[in-house]
Amino acid sequence: MATEKQKKIAFVHDAYPAGGAERITSDIASWLGERGYKLYMFVVNLERDKLTDSDNKVFEFIDLPSTDY
């Protein structure tokens, strides 16, 4: 019996959690997570101490290096 591959989606934010756009991302991610998607969040300025239990449940967080141009 063939198994279906888990679908994956990545989100990218400069800062998380920060404001309205990040809240919308979290809401969308919760909905997608309930439907079996694997979700990744790539973030430059991740404030781990401000993450909710829901954030940690839904996302796999990946810290990106900060660069100054």
C-alpha positions as YAML, in Angstrom:
chain: A
units: angstrom
residues:
- id: 1
  name: MET
  ca: [0.00, 0.00, 0.00]
- id: 2
  name: ALA
  ca: [1.46, 3.35, -1.05]
- id: 3
  name: THR
  ca: [1.78, 6.07, 1.54]
- id: 4
  name: GLU
  ca: [1.23, 9.73, 0.75]
- id: 5
  name: LYS
  ca: [4.23, 12.01, 1.25]
- id: 6
  name: GLN
  ca: [3.73, 14.70, 3.86]
- id: 7
  name: LYS
  ca: [3.37, 18.12, 2.28]
- id: 8
  name: LYS
  ca: [5.78, 20.79, 3.51]
- id: 9
  name: ILE
  ca: [5.48, 24.58, 3.58]
- id: 10
  name: ALA
  ca: [8.05, 27.16, 4.64]
- id: 11
  name: PHE
  ca: [7.37, 30.68, 5.88]
- id: 12
  name: VAL
  ca: [10.01, 33.42, 6.07]
- id: 13
  name: HIS
  ca: [9.89, 36.40, 8.44]
- id: 14
  name: ASP
  ca: [12.49, 38.96, 9.42]
- id: 15
  name: ALA
  ca: [11.28, 38.91, 13.02]
- id: 16
  name: TYR
  ca: [9.03, 36.47, 14.87]
- id: 17
  name: PRO
  ca: [6.83, 36.95, 16.78]
- id: 18
  name: ALA
  ca: [6.51, 40.65, 16.01]
- id: 19
  name: GLY
  ca: [3.10, 41.85, 14.91]
- id: 20
  name: GLY
  ca: [0.03, 41.44, 12.74]
- id: 21
  name: ALA
  ca: [1.60, 39.66, 9.77]
- id: 22
  name: GLU
  ca: [3.20, 37.11, 12.06]
- id: 23
  name: ARG
  ca: [-0.14, 36.56, 13.86]
- id: 24
  name: ILE
  ca: [-1.82, 35.85, 10.51]
- id: 25
  name: THR
  ca: [1.01, 33.45, 9.61]
- id: 26
  name: SER
  ca: [0.47, 31.63, 12.91]
- id: 27
  name: ASP
  ca: [-3.28, 31.36, 12.28]
- id: 28
  name: ILE
  ca: [-2.76, 30.00, 8.76]
- id: 29
  name: ALA
  ca: [-0.11, 27.59, 10.01]
- id: 30
  name: SER
  ca: [-2.41, 26.22, 12.70]
- id: 31
  name: TRP
  ca: [-5.02, 25.49, 10.05]
- id: 32
  name: LEU
  ca: [-2.47, 23.83, 7.77]
- id: 33
  name: GLY
  ca: [-0.94, 21.84, 10.62]
- id: 34
  name: GLU
  ca: [-4.35, 20.39, 11.47]
- id: 35
  name: ARG
  ca: [-4.49, 19.13, 7.90]
- id: 36
  name: GLY
  ca: [-1.19, 17.27, 8.07]
- id: 37
  name: TYR
  ca: [1.28, 19.77, 6.65]
- id: 38
  name: LYS
  ca: [4.83, 19.97, 8.00]
- id: 39
  name: LEU
  ca: [5.60, 23.66, 8.60]
- id: 40
  name: TYR
  ca: [8.93, 25.45, 8.78]
- id: 41
  name: MET
  ca: [9.58, 29.03, 9.86]
- id: 42
  name: PHE
  ca: [12.80, 30.69, 8.71]
- id: 43
  name: VAL
  ca: [13.52, 33.75, 10.88]
- id: 44
  name: VAL
  ca: [16.36, 36.27, 11.11]
- id: 45
  name: ASN
  ca: [15.35, 37.75, 14.48]
- id: 46
  name: LEU
  ca: [13.70, 34.94, 16.41]
- id: 47
  name: GLU
  ca: [12.60, 35.77, 19.94]
- id: 48
  name: ARG
  ca: [12.30, 32.27, 21.38]
- id: 49
  name: ASP
  ca: [11.25, 33.55, 24.81]
- id: 50
  name: LYS
  ca: [8.09, 35.07, 23.25]
- id: 51
  name: LEU
  ca: [6.98, 31.95, 21.38]
- id: 52
  name: THR
  ca: [3.73, 30.33, 22.45]
- id: 53
  name: ASP
  ca: [3.21, 26.63, 23.00]
- id: 54
  name: SER
  ca: [1.14, 26.68, 19.81]
- id: 55
  name: ASP
  ca: [4.05, 28.20, 17.84]
- id: 56
  name: ASN
  ca: [6.39, 25.47, 19.06]
- id: 57
  name: LYS
  ca: [3.82, 22.79, 18.26]
- id: 58
  name: VAL
  ca: [3.08, 24.01, 14.73]
- id: 59
  name: PHE
  ca: [6.48, 25.14, 13.43]
- id: 60
  name: GLU
  ca: [9.98, 23.87, 13.16]
- id: 61
  name: PHE
  ca: [11.98, 27.09, 13.59]
- id: 62
  name: ILE
  ca: [15.18, 27.74, 11.65]
- id: 63
  name: ASP
  ca: [17.36, 30.69, 12.70]
- id: 64
  name: LEU
  ca: [18.88, 32.58, 9.78]
- id: 65
  name: PRO
  ca: [22.04, 34.63, 10.18]
- id: 66
  name: SER
  ca: [21.62, 38.38, 10.33]
- id: 67
  name: THR
  ca: [23.54, 40.45, 7.82]
- id: 68
  name: ASP
  ca: [24.12, 44.19, 7.73]
- id: 69
  name: TYR
  ca: [24.29, 45.71, 4.28]
...
